[in-house]
Amino acid sequence: MGIGTGIALVAIGAIIAFALNVDLGGAVNLDLIGYILMAAGVVVFLISLVLVMRRRSTVTQQRVTRDPASGDQITERRTRDNGEPLA
């Protein structure tokens, strides 16, 4: 479920709540179903947005050492995208 799913749920819920005028005999309240779908869409949208922003954080660690035998410079670079500390 992503950002698009949240937007789709809000749109479908708005159509059901505001555009449909169908009487189902009182057994089902379409306005309430539309509002529930819109609320679920907003929740899915916000959760997806938080996860996308969290995934974009990057941690980079670089270590430069010299090989004692040859004197060459050794560069070691570690990168992690989920924000957890590097071991």
N, C-alpha and C positions, 0 to 999 in steps of 0.2 A: 504494500500500500504506500503510495507516495503522495506527492503534492497534487498531482493530477487527479488522483482518486478523491482527495478531499474536496477539490474544486467541483468535481462531478457530483459528489453527494450533495453539496450545497445547492448546485443548480437543479438537480432532480427534486430535492426537497422544496425549493422555492416554486418550482412548477406545480408540484402537488399541492402545496399550501395556498398559493395565490392564484393560479391559472385554472385549476380544475374546479368545476362546479357540478359535482355528481352527488346525488343522494343515494346512499347505499342502505337506507332503511334504519339508520341509527346504530347498526352493529359495528361499523367501522368509522372512525372520525379521521377523514383524510387530512384535515388541517393539522391534527396532532401528529400524524405520521410524517407529514412534510416538515414540521418543526423538529421532530426527532432526527430526521435525516440531515437537516441543516446543522444541527448541533453536532452530530457525529462527524459531519464533513469538516467542521471547524476544528474539532479535536484531532482528527487524522491529519489535517493540514498543519496544525501547530506542532504535533509530534514529529512529523516528517521534516519540518523546517528545523527543529532543534537537532535532529539527528544529522541532517545535512551540514549544519553549521559546526557541529561537534566533529564530524569526520574531516573537515577541512583544516583542523589544527595540525601543525607539523612540528616535530621536534627533530633537530639535527645535532649530531655530536661528531666532532672531527678530532682525530688524534694524529699528530705527526711525530714520528720517531725516526731514528737513524739506525741502519743495519750496522752492527759493530764490525762485521767482517769486511764488507765492501764500502761502507760509508754512504750507501744510497739512502735517500729519503723515502720513508714508507708512510703513506697517507691512508688512514682507515676512516671511513665515513659511514655512520649508521643513521638511518632515518626511520622514524615511526610516525604514521599518520593518525593514529587513534589517541594520541595524547598520553599514553602510558609511559612511565620512565624507562629509559634504556638500561638494559642490564650489562 
